[in-house]
């Protein structure tokens, strides 16, 4: 009898594992499809935001403020949304919130007629859209034991979508105008939201809230309790040093990518904006999976250092490649270094935190990236008003500091 019960229990456990594996694989597929469509939308709309601001009569300062405002609100809300994702155990809900709100704001942008209105919508988009990134990054890590490879796969999927969007946007801009591109993007993001909501999440037990008792006004007998977050612990030690390095690298990134679409349009023509961004995304898509596998084998720190070098090469290329045929390989290098940056930084953080704090850790990583894109565009907008070349070359300063800090990180 005991032997039969043991066999029966073993079969039940095996059936349970197979069921969980099936659900996990289905979630991977649904998340991949959702992210592909979302990035098609992002790839269509993002390159033309700066161009649209100029068409509405905005100055180069207003172009820079598009990135500043978006990333400022994104910086503020990334960590709280990551904390909520950890606290509730709800990843897909926050992914859906970020996708849907981003789509709504893109659609609304097609209706504006002033630079200030566009800036206001982009600001609100940064706040609500930031709900997606921490939850998505944490969920990807939870769907695989080989974290670097998992990020590599999704990097390929997302950059493939972004590439399709870039080329599609370049094709449609002459036919529908930028307003039409924003509407198409909004529709795709709504579809992406619906697909994300189909995922089945395994329910995780909620931890009992503790610390920080906040009385509700007018209800002295009732209190809202908030758990102590992991913020202070995450900002100390090697992770704190890593976050600072990422911030510096993203300042350089913000200097360039907040204005580079305007630079491409003025130098090579508007039709090349989507094409150059598309080549960038193609390179990221082709390299993403293989970079992820190499990160698992050789370590995230090494590839993060290599990505910083890639930034320097790409930005010098932007500064001095004045011929479109020279700019094409520069765009390809840019895509590879972005794939390295995203995969290596996400893997580095995910491997060094507990699962219960992964949403917060990813939220903080994304907040550092967004904060860099608050500071960088302010510098880039000012320097580009003097000279695009000056702006691109000056990024070697924050990139050099980021590289030195990363050298101090343990392998």
N, C-alpha and C positions, 0 to 999 in steps of 0.2 A: 504493500500500500504506500509506504513512504517513498519507494522508488518511483511509483506511478505519479505521486504528487510532485516529486522533484522534476520529472520529465514534463508534466503538465505546466508547472511553473516556468520551466525553461522555454517551452513553446510560447507561453503567453508573453514572456519578456522579449523573445525574438520577434513575435508579431508586433509588439509595441514599438520596438526599435525600427522595424520595417515601416510601420505606419508613420512614425515621426520623420524618418528619412524621406518618405514620399511627400509629406507635407513640406519639409524643408526644400526639397527639389522644386516643388510647385511654387513655393515662395520665391526661390531664386529666379525662376522663369518669369513670374509675374512682375517682380521688381525690376528685372532686366528690361522687359518690354515697356514698363512704365517709364523707366529712366531713359530709354532710347527715345521714346516719343517726346518726353519733356525736353531732352537736349536738342531734338530737332527744332522745337519751339524756341529754345534759348539761342540756338545757332542762327535762326532766322532773324530774331529781333535784336539781340545784343549789339551786333556790329553797327546797326543803324541808329542806335540811340543818340550817339554823339552827332551824327550827320543830321538827324531830325532836329536836334536842339539848334544847330546852326541854321537850318531851313526856317525855323520859327523865329529867327532873329537873335538867338542867344550868342553871347560872346564866348571866347575861349575860357574865360573864368566860369561861365555857366556850364560849359562842357565839363570842366573839372569838377564843379559842384554836383553834377549828376552822380559821379562816383563817390564823392565825399558823403553826400546825403544818404545814398543807398547803403554804403558800408558803415556809416556811423550808426544808423538804426539797427543794422544787422549785427554790429559789434555788441550793442547793448542787449539785444534779445537772444543771441546765440546760446549763451550759457544758461539763462533761465529756461529756454525751451529744452536744452539738453537735460537739465535737472528734472524738469517735468516728465520727460520721456523716461528717465531712470525711475522716478518715483511711481509713475503709473504703470510702468511696464508696457506702455502703448507706443510702439514705434510707427505702425502704419497710419495711425490717426494724425500724428504730427507731420508725417510725410505728405499725407493728403492735404492737410491745411496749407502747407507751404506751396504745394503745386497749384492748388485751386486759387489761392489768393494771388499768386503771381500771374496766373492766366487772366483773372479779372482785371488786374491793374494794366496788363498789356493791352487788353481790349479797350479800356478806358483811355489809354494814351492816344488811340486813333482818333479820338474826338476832341482833343485839346487844340488850342490855337495860340497859346502864349508859352513862353519859356518857363514862367513861374508855375503854371499848371502842370507842365511836364515834370518839373522838379519836385512838386508836391506829391505826385503819383509815384515817382521813383522812390521818394523817401518812405512812403507808406509801404511800398512793395518790399523794401529792405527789411522792415519790421516783421511783417507777417510771413514773408517768404523764407525768413531765417529759421522757421520751424522745421523745415525739411532736413537741412544738412546734418545736424547732430544725430537725429534719429536714423537717418539713412546710413550714415557712416557706422554707427553702432550696430545696426541690423546686419550690414554686410559682414562685419567681423563675427557676428554670432551665427552666420549661416555656413561657416567653414572653419576647419581647424588650421588650415594653411592660409593665414591672414593675408600675407603678401600676394599670394596667387589670387585670392578672392578680390582684393582691391584691383589687381591687374586686370582681371576679367571684366569688372564693372567699369574700369577706366577705358577699356577697349569699347565696350558697349556704349558708354556715354559719349566718348569722343567720336565714335562712328555716327551717333545721332547728331552731335554738334556739327560734324562735317557735312552731313546731308542737309542740315538746316542752313549752313553757310552757303552751299552751292544753290540750294533752293531759293534762299533769299536773294542771292545775286541774280538768279533767273527771273524772279517775280518782281523785283523792285522797279523795273522798267515798265511792267504791265499793270501792277496794282498800286504802285506807289508804296511808300513806307507805311502809310496808314493800313493798307491791305495786309501787309506783312504782320503788323501787330495783331490784327483780327485773327488771321490764320494761326498765329502763335497761341492766342487765347483759347481757341477751339481745341488745339492739340493738347494743351495743358489740362483742360477739363476732361478729355478722354484719358489722359495719363492718370489723373486723380481717380477716376472710376476703376481703372485696372488695379491701382495700388490698394484700393479698399477691398478687393476680392481676396487679398492675402489672408491666411489664417495664422494668427500669432499664438504661440504657446503661452498660456497665462502664467505669469510669475507672481509669486506671493508678494504682496506689498509689505514693506517694512513699517513697523510702528513709528509714527512721527515722534520726534523728541526735540527738546530745546526751543528757544525763541518763541515765547508765548505772546501772542498779539491780541489784546482785547478788541472786540468789535464795538464800535461806537453805538451806544444806546442799548447794548445787551451785555450787561456786566456779568451775567451768569454763564455766558457762552464765550468760548475762546477758540481762535484758529491756531493750530500748532503747525510749525514748519520745521522740517528736519534740518539738522546741520549739514551743510554741503561740504563737498571735498575741495572747494576752491583753494583754500590756503595750502593744503597738502600738495595739490597739483602744481602750484606755482613755485614750490620749493625744489631744491636739488637739481638733478639733471633735466627733469621735464621743464622746470622753470627756465633753465638755460636754453633748452631747445625751443621753447615758445618765443623767447626773445630773438633767437636767430631767425625763426620763421617770420616774426614781425618785421625785421630789417629787410629780409628778402622780399617780402610783400610790399614794403614801401617802394622799393625799386620797381617792382611789377606795376604798382599803381601809378608811378610816374609815367610809365610807358603806355600801358594798355588803356588808360583813360583818354589818351589823345591819339593813339596810333591809327585808329580808323579814319580820323580827320586827315592825318598825315598821308595815309594811303590814298584817300580820295583826292587830295590836292596834288599829290605827286604823280599818281598813275591813273586816276579816273575812278568814279564811283563803282563801276562794274568790277573793278579789281579788289574792292574791299571784301566782298563776300568770297571771292576766289582765294585770296591770300589767307583769310581766316579759315577757309575750307581746307587748304593744304596743311595749315597748322594742325587742325583737328584730325586730318587723315594721318599725319605722322604720329599723333598721340594715340589714335586708334590702333594703328599697326604695331606700335611698340608696347602698348600697355600691358598685355598679357605676359609677354616675354620678360619685361622689366619686373613684373610682379614675381615671376618664378625666380629670377636672379636675386631679387631682394630676399626671398626665403632662404636662398643658398648662401649669399654673401653678406647679408646684413643691411638693415635699412639706413644706418648711419652713412655707410660708404656711398650709397646712391643718392642720399640727400646732399652730400658734399659735391658729388658729380653734377647734380641738378643746378647748384649755385654757379658752378663753372659754365654750365649750359646757358644760364641767364646772361652771364657776361658776354659770351660769344654772340648770342642772339641780338642783344641790345647794341653791341658794336656793329653788327651787321645792319641793323636798322639805320644806324647813324651814317654809314658809308656806302651802302649798296643803293646807288641812285638809279640803277637800271633794273627793270622789272625781272629780267632773266637772272640777275644776281640776287634779287629779293626772294625768288621762289625757294632756293635751298635754305635761305635764312628762315623763312616761314616753316620749313620742314624741321629744322633744328629747334625752333621755338616749340613746336608740338612735342618733340621727344623730351625736352627738358621739363615741360609741364607734366607729362606723364610720370617722369621720375619724381618730380616734386610732390605731386599729390599722393602717389603710391607709397613713397618712402616716408613721408611725414605721417600719413595715416597709420601705416604699419608700425612705425617707431612708437607712436603714442599708444596704439591698441595693445601692443605687446607688453606695455609697462604699467597697465592699470587693471584693476579688478573689473569683472564683467558688470558688477552693480554700479560702477562709476564710469563706465565707458561712454555713456551719453554725455556726461558732464565734461569728460576729458576731450571728446571730439568737439563739443560745443566751444570749449576754450580754444582748441586749435583753430576752429573756423573763426572764432572771435579775433584771434591774433591776425589771421589772414585779412579779415574785414577791416580791422584797425589799420593795418598797413595800407589798405586801399582808401582809408580816410586821409592819412597823412600824405601818401604818395601823390594822389591827384592834385593836392594843393601845390606841391612842389612842381609837379609836371606841368600843370596849367600855367604857372608863372613862368617857368623856364622855357616852355614851348612858345610863349608869347615873344620871347627873345630869339630863340632858335631851337628847332626840333633836335638838331644835332647836339647842341649843348645839353639838352635834357637827357637824351639817350646815353651820352658818355658819362654824365654825372652819376648815373646809377651804379657805377663801379665802386663808389664810396660805401653805400649801405650793403652792397653785395660782398665787398671785402670784409666788412665787419661781421656779417652773417657767417661767412666762411671761417673766420678765426674762432668765433664762438662754437661753431659746430665741431671744430677740431678738438675741442676740450671735452666733448661728449664721450662717454664710454662706448666701446664697440658693442 
